[in-house]
Amino acid sequence: MFDKLEDILNRLEEIHVRLSDPATAADSALLQKLMRDEAELSPVADAYSRYKKCRETIDDSLSMLEEESDEEMRALLKEELSDARKELEVLTERLKILLLPKDPNDSKNVIVEIRAGAGGDEAALFAYEIYRMYTKYAEMRGWKTEIMSLNESGLGGFKEVIFMITGNGAYSRLKFESGVHRVQRVPETESGGRIHTSTITVAIMPEAEEIDFHLDLNECRFDVFRSSGNGGQSVNTTDSAVRLTHIPTGIVISCQDEKSQLKNKDKALKILRSRLYDMELAKKHEEEARNRKSQVGTGDRSEKIRTYNFPQGRVTDHRIKLTLHRLSDVLSGDLDEIIDSLIAADQAEKLANDA
């Protein structure tokens, strides 16, 4: 571990030298790469520097204890030694986590797909609430959201919504949200006061650029049609909507939210590219999933991951057995406690497997 940490310090020093070189400033691609590398390596280097200072404090305290005869001074040195050892333990664990292999998609934007499942109109209403929950969370973190495709229900719910969240680290924070989300409550249309259970599915996909996944446009068929539903007269009177079919997989994507046919085509391609990239990632993870079942799930779309119980005002994440009794806060976008717990569980499992 320490050889790797020393290599990181040396690499960071080399990056700082290159960043100060005027020739680097003239090469924007190189400059961006070096700045990304610096941002990735700096937290590791900072933690390692603190670790080394802590080790020095321990060594100095032990040395002084051997020579010190004054009991009051010895007591102070022992207290300092105890504090330094505790900090060293924390820093050691921190460094182990920082050195875990990075998910190359963590810094990417995400495309989120939410679909109503069992429960009819009630499931569609819940799909809208979960969409709102994620957009509120994105807003809290300073991320931007944009609807890519929308299929509304008659009561103000969403049968399906696909939207993009743009912001640094969006995938790293949201990647464990894929799966089945379940709601338990009394629907507004229920006259008998009975609790119903409805479900929706959430898919979180990293935005795929051309460099990540090459999409052969010869395998795509585009059909245009007249938009329907909300959108204004100018949308509905032109053939601006686009239906994209990926012939090898049979995936069909319809986009009609933009007035421009070209913009709808671009959105459809972006969704398709990310879906295909996500399928490719899933294949790569299958072997790992066979070797060990991840505590926080494999991203299986059929896995029930969370229940939102309205009568009891609670949210339960079944993967890590976490229950919070503040449902309204969570639905208003306060997701950090759940997400931090999922990330911590995933890191703990990876550390245990590396041990």
C-alpha positions as CSV (number, residue, x, y, z in Angstrom):
1,M,0.0,0.0,0.0
2,F,2.7,2.5,0.9
3,D,4.7,1.9,-2.3
4,K,1.5,2.9,-4.2
5,L,1.0,5.9,-2.0
6,E,4.6,7.1,-2.6
7,D,4.0,6.6,-6.3
8,I,0.9,8.8,-6.0
9,L,2.9,11.6,-4.3
10,N,5.5,11.4,-7.0
11,R,2.9,11.5,-9.8
12,L,1.2,14.5,-8.1
13,E,4.5,16.4,-7.9
14,E,5.0,15.6,-11.6
15,I,1.5,17.0,-12.5
16,H,2.2,20.2,-10.5
17,V,5.4,20.7,-12.5
18,R,3.6,20.1,-15.8
19,L,0.8,22.4,-14.9
20,S,3.2,25.3,-14.2
21,D,4.7,24.8,-17.7
22,P,3.4,27.5,-20.2
23,A,3.4,24.9,-22.9
24,T,0.7,22.9,-21.0
25,A,-1.6,25.9,-20.9
26,A,-1.5,26.0,-24.7
27,D,-2.8,22.4,-25.0
28,S,-6.4,22.5,-23.6
29,A,-6.9,18.7,-23.8
30,L,-3.7,18.0,-21.9
31,L,-4.5,20.7,-19.4
32,Q,-8.0,19.3,-18.7
33,K,-6.5,15.8,-18.2
34,L,-3.9,17.0,-15.8
35,M,-6.4,18.9,-13.8
36,R,-8.7,15.9,-13.6
37,D,-5.8,13.7,-12.5
38,E,-4.8,16.4,-9.9
39,A,-8.4,16.5,-8.5
40,E,-8.4,12.7,-8.3
41,L,-5.0,12.3,-6.6
42,S,-5.0,15.2,-4.2
43,P,-7.4,13.7,-1.6
44,V,-5.2,10.6,-1.5
45,A,-2.0,12.7,-1.2
46,D,-3.5,14.9,1.5
47,A,-4.6,11.9,3.6
48,Y,-1.2,10.3,3.2
49,S,0.6,13.5,4.3
50,R,-1.6,13.6,7.4
51,Y,-0.8,9.9,8.0
52,K,3.0,10.5,7.8
53,K,2.7,13.4,10.2
54,C,0.7,11.3,12.6
55,R,3.4,8.5,12.4
56,E,6.0,11.1,13.2
57,T,4.0,12.3,16.2
58,I,3.8,8.7,17.5
59,D,7.5,8.1,17.1
60,D,8.4,11.4,18.8
61,S,6.1,10.7,21.7
62,L,7.5,7.2,22.2
63,S,11.0,8.5,22.1
64,M,10.3,11.3,24.6
65,L,8.5,8.9,27.0
66,E,11.7,6.9,27.2
67,E,13.6,9.9,28.4
68,E,11.0,11.8,30.4
69,S,10.9,11.2,34.1
70,D,8.4,14.0,35.1
71,E,5.0,12.2,35.7
72,E,2.9,15.2,34.7
73,M,4.8,15.5,31.4
74,R,4.6,11.8,30.9
75,A,0.8,11.9,31.3
76,L,0.6,14.6,28.6
77,L,2.8,12.6,26.3
78,K,0.7,9.5,26.8
79,E,-2.5,11.5,26.0
80,E,-0.9,12.8,22.8
81,L,0.2,9.3,21.9
82,S,-3.3,7.9,22.4
83,D,-4.9,10.6,20.3
84,A,-2.3,10.1,17.5
85,R,-2.9,6.3,17.5
86,K,-6.6,6.8,17.2
87,E,-6.2,9.3,14.3
88,L,-3.7,6.9,12.6
89,E,-6.3,4.1,12.7
90,V,-8.9,6.4,11.1
91,L,-6.4,7.6,8.4
92,T,-5.4,4.0,7.6
93,E,-9.0,3.0,6.9
94,R,-9.5,6.3,4.9
95,L,-6.4,5.5,2.8
96,K,-7.6,1.9,2.1
97,I,-11.0,3.3,0.8
98,L,-9.2,6.0,-1.3
99,L,-7.1,3.3,-2.9
100,L,-10.0,1.1,-3.9
101,P,-10.4,0.8,-7.7
102,K,-12.4,3.7,-9.0
103,D,-15.5,3.2,-11.0
104,P,-14.6,5.0,-14.3
105,N,-18.2,6.2,-14.7
106,D,-18.4,7.9,-11.3
107,S,-17.9,11.4,-12.6
108,K,-20.4,11.1,-15.4
109,N,-23.8,12.6,-15.8
110,V,-26.8,10.2,-15.6
111,I,-29.8,9.3,-17.6
112,V,-32.7,8.2,-15.3
113,E,-35.6,6.1,-16.4
114,I,-38.6,5.8,-14.1
115,R,-41.5,3.5,-15.1
116,A,-44.8,2.8,-13.4
117,G,-45.2,-0.9,-12.5
118,A,-47.9,-2.7,-10.6
119,G,-50.7,-0.4,-9.4
120,G,-52.1,1.4,-12.4
121,D,-52.8,5.1,-11.8
122,E,-51.5,4.9,-8.2
123,A,-48.1,3.6,-9.6
124,A,-48.0,6.4,-12.1
125,L,-48.6,9.0,-9.4
126,F,-45.8,7.5,-7.4
127,A,-43.5,7.6,-10.4
128,Y,-44.1,11.3,-10.6
129,E,-43.3,11.7,-6.9
130,I,-40.0,9.7,-7.3
131,Y,-39.1,11.9,-10.3
132,R,-39.8,15.0,-8.2
133,M,-37.6,13.5,-5.4
134,Y,-34.6,13.1,-7.7
135,T,-35.0,16.5,-9.2
136,K,-35.2,18.1,-5.8
137,Y,-32.0,16.2,-4.8
138,A,-30.3,17.3,-8.0
139,E,-31.3,20.9,-7.2
140,M,-29.8,20.6,-3.7
141,R,-26.5,19.5,-5.1
142,G,-26.4,22.2,-7.8
143,W,-27.0,19.8,-10.7
144,K,-29.2,20.4,-13.7
145,T,-32.1,18.3,-14.9
146,E,-33.7,17.9,-18.3
147,I,-36.6,15.8,-19.4
148,M,-35.7,13.6,-22.4
149,S,-39.0,11.7,-22.9
150,L,-42.3,11.8,-21.0
151,N,-45.5,9.7,-21.1
152,E,-48.1,11.1,-18.7
153,S,-51.1,9.4,-17.2
154,G,-54.6,10.9,-17.0
155,L,-54.4,11.9,-13.3
156,G,-51.1,13.8,-13.4
157,G,-48.8,10.9,-12.9
158,F,-46.1,9.5,-15.2
159,K,-46.4,6.2,-16.9
160,E,-42.7,6.7,-18.0
161,V,-40.3,9.5,-17.7
162,I,-36.7,9.7,-18.9
163,F,-34.5,12.6,-17.8
164,M,-30.9,13.6,-17.6
165,I,-29.1,14.8,-14.5
166,T,-26.0,16.9,-15.3
167,G,-23.4,17.4,-12.6
168,N,-20.0,16.2,-11.5
169,G,-20.3,12.9,-9.6
170,A,-24.0,12.4,-10.4
171,Y,-23.4,8.7,-11.2
172,S,-21.3,8.1,-8.1
173,R,-24.1,9.4,-5.9
174,L,-27.1,7.8,-7.7
175,K,-25.8,4.5,-9.1
176,F,-27.3,2.4,-6.3
177,E,-30.9,3.7,-7.0
178,S,-31.6,1.2,-9.8
179,G,-34.3,-1.3,-9.0
180,V,-37.9,-1.6,-7.8
181,H,-39.2,1.1,-5.5
182,R,-42.4,0.1,-3.6
183,V,-45.1,2.4,-2.1
184,Q,-47.6,1.5,0.6
185,R,-50.4,3.9,1.2
186,V,-54.2,4.6,0.8
187,P,-54.8,5.9,-2.7
188,E,-57.0,9.0,-3.1
189,T,-59.4,7.0,-5.2
190,E,-59.8,4.3,-2.4
191,S,-63.1,4.9,-0.6
192,G,-62.6,2.0,1.8
193,G,-59.4,3.3,3.4
194,R,-57.4,0.2,2.4
195,I,-53.7,0.3,2.0
196,H,-52.5,-0.5,-1.5
197,T,-49.0,-1.5,-2.6
198,S,-47.7,-0.2,-5.9
199,T,-44.3,-0.4,-7.6
200,I,-42.2,1.5,-10.0
201,T,-38.8,0.7,-11.6
202,V,-35.9,3.0,-11.6
203,A,-32.9,2.7,-14.0
204,I,-29.8,4.8,-13.5
205,M,-27.4,4.8,-16.5
206,P,-24.2,6.8,-17.0
207,E,-24.3,9.1,-19.9
208,A,-22.4,7.4,-22.7
209,E,-20.3,9.6,-25.0
210,E,-19.1,8.4,-28.4
211,I,-15.8,7.6,-26.8
212,D,-17.5,5.2,-24.4
213,F,-19.7,3.4,-26.9
214,H,-19.7,3.6,-30.7
215,L,-23.2,3.5,-32.0
216,D,-23.6,2.3,-35.6
217,L,-26.2,4.5,-37.2
218,N,-26.7,1.9,-39.9
219,E,-28.3,-0.2,-37.3
220,C,-30.8,2.5,-36.4
221,R,-34.2,3.3,-38.0
222,F,-35.8,6.8,-37.6
223,D,-39.5,7.4,-38.0
224,V,-41.1,10.9,-37.6
225,F,-44.6,11.5,-36.6
226,R,-46.8,14.3,-35.3
227,S,-46.5,15.0,-31.6
228,S,-49.5,14.4,-29.3
229,G,-50.4,15.6,-25.8
230,N,-49.1,18.8,-24.1
231,G,-46.6,20.9,-25.9
232,G,-48.4,23.8,-27.6
233,Q,-49.8,24.3,-31.0
234,S,-46.5,24.6,-32.7
235,V,-45.5,21.2,-31.5
236,N,-48.6,19.4,-32.6
237,T,-48.8,20.8,-36.1
238,T,-45.5,19.6,-37.4
239,D,-43.9,16.1,-37.8
240,S,-41.3,16.9,-35.1
241,A,-41.6,13.8,-33.0
242,V,-39.0,11.0,-33.5
243,R,-39.2,7.3,-33.0
244,L,-35.8,5.6,-33.0
245,T,-35.6,1.8,-33.4
246,H,-32.3,0.0,-32.7
247,I,-32.7,-3.0,-35.1
248,P,-30.3,-5.5,-33.4
249,T,-31.8,-5.2,-29.9
250,G,-35.4,-4.1,-30.8
251,I,-35.1,-1.1,-28.4
252,V,-37.6,1.7,-29.4
253,I,-37.3,5.2,-28.1
254,S,-39.8,8.0,-28.8
255,C,-39.0,11.7,-28.2
256,Q,-41.5,14.5,-28.9
257,D,-40.9,17.1,-26.2
258,E,-38.9,19.4,-28.4
259,K,-40.3,21.5,-31.2
260,S,-37.3,20.6,-33.3
261,Q,-37.1,17.2,-35.0
262,L,-33.3,17.4,-34.8
263,K,-33.3,18.0,-31.1
264,N,-35.7,15.1,-30.5
265,K,-33.4,12.9,-32.7
266,D,-30.3,13.9,-30.6
267,K,-32.2,13.1,-27.4
268,A,-33.3,9.7,-28.7
269,L,-29.7,8.9,-29.7
270,K,-28.4,10.0,-26.3
271,I,-30.8,7.7,-24.5
272,L,-30.1,4.7,-26.9
273,R,-26.3,5.1,-26.5
274,S,-26.6,5.1,-22.7
275,R,-28.9,2.1,-22.7
276,L,-26.6,0.1,-24.9
277,Y,-23.6,1.2,-22.8
278,D,-25.5,0.2,-19.6
279,M,-26.2,-3.2,-21.1
280,E,-22.5,-3.6,-21.9
281,L,-21.6,-2.7,-18.3
282,A,-24.1,-5.2,-17.0
283,K,-22.5,-8.0,-18.9
284,K,-19.1,-7.0,-17.4
285,H,-20.6,-7.1,-13.9
286,E,-22.2,-10.5,-14.4
287,E,-19.0,-12.4,-13.7
288,E,-18.4,-10.4,-10.5
289,A,-22.0,-10.9,-9.5
290,R,-21.5,-14.7,-9.9
291,N,-18.5,-14.6,-7.6
292,R,-20.0,-12.5,-4.9
293,K,-23.5,-11.0,-4.3
294,S,-23.1,-7.3,-3.6
295,Q,-24.7,-6.2,-0.4
296,V,-26.2,-3.1,-2.1
297,G,-27.4,-5.1,-5.1
298,T,-26.2,-5.7,-8.6
299,G,-28.4,-3.1,-10.2
300,D,-30.9,-5.7,-11.2
301,R,-34.0,-3.9,-12.4
302,S,-36.2,-6.6,-10.8
303,E,-34.7,-6.3,-7.3
304,K,-36.9,-4.7,-4.7
305,I,-34.6,-2.2,-3.1
306,R,-36.8,0.3,-1.1
307,T,-40.2,0.7,0.4
308,Y,-41.9,4.0,1.1
309,N,-44.6,3.4,3.8
310,F,-46.9,6.4,4.1
311,P,-49.1,5.2,7.1
312,Q,-46.0,4.8,9.2
313,G,-44.0,7.7,7.6
314,R,-41.0,5.5,7.0
315,V,-38.6,4.6,4.3
316,T,-36.7,1.3,4.4
317,D,-33.8,0.3,2.1
318,H,-33.9,-3.5,2.2
319,R,-30.3,-4.0,1.0
320,I,-28.7,-2.5,4.0
321,K,-31.7,-2.8,6.4
322,L,-31.8,1.0,6.9
323,T,-35.1,2.5,8.1
324,L,-35.7,6.2,8.4
325,H,-38.9,7.7,9.9
326,R,-38.9,10.9,7.9
327,L,-40.6,10.0,4.7
328,S,-41.6,13.5,3.8
329,D,-38.0,14.7,4.0
330,V,-36.8,11.9,1.8
331,L,-39.5,12.6,-0.8
332,S,-38.4,16.3,-0.7
333,G,-35.0,15.3,-1.9
334,D,-33.2,14.7,1.4
335,L,-31.4,11.5,0.2
336,D,-27.9,11.9,1.5
337,E,-28.2,9.7,4.6
338,I,-29.5,6.8,2.5
339,I,-27.0,7.3,-0.3
340,D,-24.0,7.8,2.1
341,S,-25.0,4.5,3.9
342,L,-25.2,2.6,0.6
343,I,-21.8,3.9,-0.5
344,A,-20.3,3.0,2.9
345,A,-21.7,-0.5,2.7
346,D,-20.3,-1.0,-0.7
347,Q,-16.9,0.3,0.4
348,A,-16.9,-2.0,3.5
349,E,-17.7,-5.0,1.3
350,K,-14.9,-4.2,-1.2
351,L,-12.5,-3.8,1.7
352,A,-13.5,-7.1,3.2
353,N,-13.0,-8.8,-0.2
354,D,-9.6,-7.2,-0.6
355,A,-8.5,-8.2,2.9
